[in-house]
Every structure is written in C-alpha cells, then in structure tokens.
C-alpha cells in the first residue's frame, strides 16, 4: 500500500537528467499571452451560445460562478508553480504532495482534459471556418464550400468527417515542433488580434442593448434540473460547461520548466491572464445577451458572428469570423503545448513509455509527445460533438483543480518553511474553496459525462496497475 502513495521530494521535482530537460526560453509576456491565448477562445466565441441555451440570460451568473472558482484555483496554481517550477502542472504537484496514485489519476485526467479541449476548439474553429466559406459564397458568389460530409462529424445530418478540425490541429502541432519561443511569439501576436475582435463585438453590440432580452432572467432555475426534452439545464448546468471557457491558465503552469524566471513570471502569467480574461468575458457575455434574445443564437456554432449579422453589421461579423479563424488556433497551441508537456513528464517519470520524454536537440521541444498528442486529438476532432466533449474535458479539469486546491493546503502543512515566491492570500480558505467549488461544478455536469469520466479513470487505473506502477522511476530509486 505504501508504494501507491510514494512521493517525490520537493527538490527532485526540478532535477532532471541530460537529454530530458526542457530549455527555458519564455518570459512573462509570453506566459500571459499563452494564458490569454488559451482562455479566450472557443469558450467565449462558441460556448456562450451553449451556455445561454442552458441558463437563459442568467448565463451571466454562470460566468461569474465559473470565474470565481477558477480564480481560487488560479491562486493555488500561482503558489505551487513558483514553488515547484517543473513541467507537468497539477500532476507534478500531486506527486509531491499526495503520492503516486493520486498523481496518476490527476495526470490521467489532464490527458483527458487537454485531448478533449484541443478537439473541442478544433471543432469550434471548424464551425467558424465553414461559416466563413458560406459568407464568401453568399456575399461574392464564390463557391469554395466544403461538401457537408467533410464539414462536420457524424452527429450532424450529412456529416461524416470534420476535415477542417483535423487539418488545423496538424498545422498547430507543426508550429509547436518548430520551437517553443517561436510558437509563443506568434501566439502573442494572434492574441492581440483576438482581443481587438472581441472589442469590436462589444462596441457594436452594447449600443443595441435591450433590457427586454434579459427577461425571463432565469427561465430554467439555478440548480441543475432535467427538462422534459431530456436536457439538463439551469445556471449551474451552464456554469459547469462554461467553466471550459476559463481554465486555460493551467496551461501556463505546464510551461514552468521553460520559463526564464519562473519565480516571478509564472505568478504574473497565471493571475494576469485570469484577471484580464474575466473582464473580457463579462463584457462580451453582457453585450451578447443584451443585444439579442438567447433563443436566437443559443444553437449557433458561431454565435458572436450571428449576432453581428442579425444586427445588420455584416462587416463586423466578417471581422469576428476572420479573426476567429486566424486566432482561435492560439487555444489549440496552448493546450496542445500543455498536453505534450504532461505526456513528457509522465514519460520522464516512467509512468508512460520513456520514449515520450525525449527532447529534440535542435529545437529543444518534445517532438514525440507533440506528434502523439496531435494524432490523438485530430482523430477525436474529426468525429466529435462540441458540447459533449467540452463537458467531458471539464470533468478532467475539475479533478485536476480539486487536487491543486488540496495540494496547496497539504504543502502549507507539510513544508511550511519552503521558499514561496508567491504566497496565496487566505490560503486556508482559497484552497478548500477551489476544491469544493470544483466538486460542486462536477456534480452539476451531465450525468452521462460523470459516467464517461468514471469509465475513463477505470481504464486509467488498469493501465497504472498493469504498466505504470512497476515502471515508475521513483520506485527504483
């Protein structure tokens, strides 16, 4: 039993053998851009429609709740990442604070999170890309549309395979393999474009604000309830999905090993991106809900562009659509980056095949894990349904965030004198609040999602006991 709870020492988290170390190339502006690039994406461009369909105008409360829980988790991440500046994020923290079995469950959950997030964003990007091709056809008579069979997965009538989602995944993966700093610099430029596009949306939509669109404000109630159509709705049901829109900041913590000055830059990147994105989200959500009835855009794959078109602003809609096409891949980049680093660290620890922890000598990047990650997520993106995979991605993230909240208080108790460049304020409140808030959001997820998550972890435990436990390097030290 003791072997299941064997822990890494605090010092060993940052000590790695030659050829399996990542190169520090990122400064705090890169990290903030990585965080905002991850957070501002499909969640606000696409899932705002899904959330409004579940909660009505009270989706504004859903955004506030999800943001508050994520703020607590972000503060926990800021302390732990500067205390243990190693790739691996919540997996690495759990290995040190809670033990190997818990670390495995968290790492396995992160694999689920990152795989499904990249797939979700790729599907969301595809929706805007297909809509953009339709706009070109209707506006200029140029027909370069894809056949329906290649525009969506099999869950859509006439769809077979989502080709745009697969192609964009591989384009981003190729960029990551060229080099971390180069990818991060391009990401920063595209993030600025995204923020400009959202500013255009707010500037056009806010003047059209109509209080009547906020009534009835909470048509489906606060708690998750099952409707007559079999769909679970309510403010908390929407918050559990919209949570997807906030949690990109954890991708920053996976870059800890590649930060030039992790003690300073990680806390700036995590907290800075979280504050900035919360402000952006509340403004965009308020503008969207106020400008148009949620019933109009609730089922759209490109709700912000649709609102602009319905308001008689086709040029603004085109700008938003074009920027979504150009800049949404920043989310793919951030999460594909994160997934490859989690695979990398788990391989370096022996819990996954060691070949996954090889670093390319020329670029300093883990090419093998990036290729493997791209293969997995592109296969999912080709056939997946956006709302279902977003919910399941949330389950994995909520498990990781719960663990981080617990790790914070455990490390405060176990290592009270350890160096903490950033100290979470009110840690004994913030840590439990993050954990309990995430548990409540998990309970608010669809029942089918909870079942799939359980199945995923049963598979994960089988892999652990059949392979990972006996190959873990910490057990051979």
N, C-alpha and C positions, 0 to 999 in steps of 0.2 A: 504493500500500500504506500509506503514511504516513497517509492520510486515514482509514483504518479504525481507526487507533489514536490519533487526535487526542483530547486530554484537556481537561477543564475545569480551569481554575486553581482553587486552593483557595479563593481569595476570591470567585470568580464563583458558587460553589455557593449562596451566600446572598444574592446581589444579583439582584433581580427588578424588572421594570417595573411601573408602577402598573396596577391592574386585574387583575393576575395574581399577586398576593401573598395568602397566607392570613393570617388575623387570629389573633394569639396570645391564646388565651382559657383555656388549660388549665394547671393547676398539678399538682404531683406526686401528690396523692391521686387526681386524675382519671386520671393516666397509669398508676398502679398498678392502679386499678380497670379501666382499659381492658385492661391486660395480663392480669390475672386473669380478667376477663370473656372474653377471647379464649382463654386457655389452658384454664380449667376449663369444659368444655362437652361436646360430642359425644365427645371423646376418652375421657373417663372415664365419662360416662353411657351411652355406646353401644359404643365401640370396645373397651372392656375385654372384652366378650364375643367380639369378633372375634379379639383378641389371644390370649385363653385358648384358643380353638379351634385356634389355630396352634401354640401353645407348651405348652399344659397349665399346671400350676401354676408352671412356670418363667417364665411371663409376668412374674413379679416381677423376674426378671433382665432381661427385655426392657425393663421400665420403667426400671430402673437404668441400662442402657446408653444408651437414648434420652435419658434425663435428663442423663447425663454429657456426651454430645456436644452437647446443647443448652446446657448450662452453659458450655462453652467458646465456643460461638457467641454466647451472650448477653454474655460478657465482651468479645468483639470488637465487638459492636454497641454496647456501652456507651461504648467509647472513640471509635469512629468517629462515632456520632451526636452526641456532645458536641463533637467536633472539626469536624463539618460539619452543623450543625443546620438541615437543609433537608428538605422532604418528599421522598419517593422511596426512602428506605431503601437497600437494597443496590444498587439501580440508580444512585443518585447517587454512592455511594462508588466503584462500579466505573468510572463515567465519569471521576472524578478520578484514580483510582489505576491503572486498567488500560487505559482507552481506550474509544472509542465502540462498537466492535464487541462487546467483552465486555459493556459496559453494556447494549447492546441485547439480547443473549442473556439476561442477568440480568433485565432489565425484562420481557422476553417470558415468562421463567419465572415471575416474580412475578405476571404477569397470569394465568397458568395456575394458580398456587398459590391466589391469592385467589378466583378464579372458582369453582374446584372446592371450596375449603374452605367457602365460603358455601353452595354447593349441597349438600355433604355434611351440614353442620349443619342445613340446612333439611329434608333427608330424615330425619335423626335426630330432629329436633323433631317431624316428622310422625308418626314411629313412636310417640313418647310420647303425642301428641295422640290418635291413633287408639286406642291402648291405654286412654287415659283415658275416651274415649267408651264403650269396651267395658265398663269398670269401672262407669260410671254405669248402663249398661243392666243388668248382672248384679246390681248392688247395690240399685238402686232401681226397676228395671223401666221406666226412661225411655229410650225408643229414639230417640236423636238421632244414631245412627251414620251415617257416610257410606257410600254404595254402594262395593263393592270396586273398581269401575272408577275411582273418584275418590280412592282411598286410597293408591295405590301406582303406580309406573311399570310399564311393560310387561314387566319382568323377573320380576314376581310374578304368579302364576297369577290370572287375573281382573282384574289391574290394567291400566289404560290411561294414566292421568294423575294425578300426585300433587298434587292441588289444595291441601291444607294447606301443603305445602312452598312452593308458588308464592305463596300469599297472605301467609305470614309474611315472605317476602323483601320484598314490596312495602310491608308495614306498617313494617318496619325502615328501608327506604330513605326512606319518607316522613318518619320521625322525623329521619333524618340531614339531610334537606334543610331542616328547620325551623331547625337551628342546631347547631353543634358542641358548645358548652358545655352546652346544654340536654340534648342526647343523652347527653353524658358524665355528667351529674349523675344522670339516670335510670338509666344503666348502673351507676353506683356502688351505687345502692340495690338493684338486682336482683342484683348480685354478692354482696352480704351475704346475700340470700335463698339463693343457690346454696350458699354455704359452710355455712349453717345446715342445709340439706337433707342435704349430704354428712356433716355431723357427726352428724345423726340416724341416717344409714345406718351409720356406723362404730359408734355407741353401741349399736345394736340387733344388728348382725352380729358384732361382736367376741366377745361372750359366747357365741355359738354356734360359736366356732372349734373345728374338729375336725382334728387333725393327719393323720387318715386321708385327708382331702381333698387333701393335698399329695402323695399317692403314686399312681402313679409321678410323681416331680417333673418329669422332663424326658423325656416319652414320645416326642418327635419329634427329640431331639438338639439340638445347639447351632447348627450351621451350617444354612443353607437347603438343604433336600432336597425332591425331588419325590416325593410319595406315589403309591400305586397308583391313587388316585382323580383324579390329575392336579393336586392342590393342593400348592403349595409351603409346607412347614411347617418349624418349628424356632424356636429362641429368636431368631435374627437375623431370620428372616422376620417374626416378630411385632414385633420392635423396629422394623423398617422401616415397619410400619403404625402402631404405637403412637407413633412419632415425631410423627405428626399431632397427638397429644394435648398436646405440649409447646410447639410453636413459635409460639404466639400473641404472644410478647413482641416479635416483629419488627414487629407492627402498631404498637407504641409508637413505633418509630423513624420510621414514616411520619408521625407527629404532631409531628415535631421543629419544623417551621415554626410550629406552633400552640401550642407550649409557651411559657409566660410567662418562664421562666428555664431554657432548655434545658441550659445548662452544668451545672446542679445536678439538675434534675428528671428528665432522661432517664435518667441512670445509676441514680438511685433507683428509677424506674419499672421499668426493664428488669430489674435484678438483684433488686429486691424482689419483683416478681411471679414471677420464676423460682424463687427460693428457697421462697416460700410455696406455690406450686403443686406443687413436687416433694414437699414434706412431705405435702400433701393427697393426692396421687396414691398414694404408697407406702402410706399408711394405708388408703385406700379399696380398693386392689388386694389388700392383705393380708387385710382383712376379708372381701372378696368370695370370694377363693379359699379361705380357711379355713372360711367358713360353709357352702359348698356345692360339690359337685363341678362342675368347669368344664364337664363334659359336659351339665349341666342347663341352664346359662344361656349356653353358648357360641354358640348360634344365635339368641338373642333380640334383638329390636330395642330392648328396654327392660330390660337385664339387672339393673340395680340394683333396680328396682321388682319384677321377677320374683323375685329372691332374698328380698325382704321378704315377698312373698305366700307363698312356699314355706316361710318360717319362721313362718308363722301371724301375720304382722303386717300385715294389710290396711290399717290406718290409716297406718302408716309408709310403706307402698307408695304410698298415695294422696298423702301429703305429698311424696314424692320425685317422683311423676308430675306433680303440680300445679306444683311448683317448676320442674321441667324444662320444662314448658310455658311458664311465666311467664318463667323466667330464661335458658333456652338462647338466646333471641334476642339476649342480650348478645354472644354469639360472632358471630352474624350482624352485629351492629352494628360490632364491632371490625374484622372482616375486610372488610366492605363499605366501611367507612371507609378501610381500608388500600388496597383495590383502587382506589377512586375517586381517592385521592391519587397512586398510581403512574400511573394514566392521566393525571391532571392534570399531573404533572411531565414525563412523556414528551411530552405535547401542548405544554407550555410550551417544551420544547427543540426542538420541530419534528419529532420522530421520529414523532409521531402528529398528526392534524389539530389545528391551533391552537385550534379552537373548543372543544376539550375542556379548555382551561386558563382558560376564563372563570370569574370569581368573581362570585356574586350579590352585589349591592351591599347588600341589606338584611340577609341572613343571614351573609354572608362565607364561604359554602360553595360548592364547585364543583358546582352543581346538574346541569350537563350530564353530567359524568362519573358522578355518582351514578345518574342515570336510565339511562345506558348500561350501567353495571355491573349494575343491578337487572334490566334486560332480558335480559342475557346469562345471569346466574346463575339467574334464575327459569325460563328455558327449559330449562336443564340439570337443575334440581331436579325439574322436572315428570316427567322420564323416566329419571333416572339411578339407578344401583345404588350403594348406600352404600360397600361395601368397595372397589369398583373405582375410584370417583372419589377416595376417600381416598388410595389408593395413588398415583394419578397426581398428586394435589395434593402429596404428599410428594416426588415427583420434582422438581417445580418448586422446592420449598423447599430441598431438598438442594443443588440447583445454586446457589441464592442464598447459602446458608450457606457453601458451599465458597468462593465468590467473596469473601465477607466475611472469612473466615479468611486468604485470600491478601492481600486489601486491607490488613489490619492490618499484616502484615509489610512489604509494599511501602511503605506510608506511613511506617512507622518508619524505613525505609532512605532514602526519598526526601525526607521532611520531618521530620528528627529534631528540629528546634527549634520546630516548630509548637506552638501552645498546645493542651494536652490537659488539660481539666478533670478527666477521669477517665483514669487510665492502667491498662491491663490488666496485672495481675501476670503475670510469666513469659511475656511476650508472644511470645517466640520459641519457646515450647513450646505455648502455648494456641492461637495462630493455626494452625500446622500440624496440631495435634491436632483442631481443629474441621474443617479441610478434609479431612484423611484419614479422620476418623470419618464424615463425611458421604458421602465416596466409598464407604466400606465399606457403609454403610447403603443407598446407591443400588444397589450390586451385589446386595444382599440383597432388593431389591424383586422382585416377579414379573417374569418375562422379558417378558410381554406389556406390562407397564407401561413398561419400558425402551424397548420398540419404539414405543409410543404417544408417549412423550416425544421420541424421536428424530424422529418424524413431525412433531410439534408444532414442533420447532425448525427443521426443513427449511422448513416453511411460514413460520416467523418470519424466516428468512434471506431467503426470497423477497420478503417484504414490505419488509425492510430495503433490499435492493439495488434493488428497483423503486420504492420511495417514500421511505423514511426517510433514506437516506444523502444524497440530493440536497436534502432539505428541512431537514436539521439546521441549526439556527441557529448552532451553533458553527463550522460550515464557512463561514458567511457573514460572520463577524466580521472 
